[in-house]
Amino acid sequence: MPQEIEAVSIQALIERSPRRNLYEVVVAMSRRAEQILTELTQELRDKLNELNKYEEVAIRDPKQVEMLREETQNWVRLYRSLPKPSLIALWEKLEEPPVPPATP
């Protein structure tokens, strides 16, 4: 995903809809953004649960506890640094090739 945000042509989005309907494109991107958010949240929960299991085992060793704490903080930082799901969905949509118009 690009690091810089550029202006996006509405026409570029409309071309990604078979019926050339901007509303359809926005709804599709909204649904994809929700899906991305769900996936990212689940991935973070799984990783934190995994780290919690290790913490229970390593509770007797202060070095391992500190290492696990740092790794947990790194995962949370990574999660917070990710672009918003709506931007990821927009980027994905713009990476799709334009769709030929639907014939009525």
C-alpha positions, 0 to 999 in steps of 0.5 A: 500500500502506498505511503503517500495519499493522493487525490483520487478521481471519482471517475476512477472509482466509477469505472470499477462498477459494472453499472457505473454507479458510484454508490455501488462502489462505495458500498462495496468498499465499505463492506470490504473495510468492515471485513478488513477490520474484522480480519485485523482485529482477529489476527491481533486477538490471536497473537495476544492470546498466543502471547498470554499462553507464553506468559503463563509459562514464563511467569517465573523468569523476569527476563522472559516476562519483559521480553513478552511484554515488549513483543506485545507492545510491538504488536499493538504498535504495529496494529495502531500504525496500520492504515485505516481499513477504509483506506486499504479498501480504497487502495484495493479497489483502485488496484482492480482493473476497470470493469466493462460497462454492463449492457442493459 
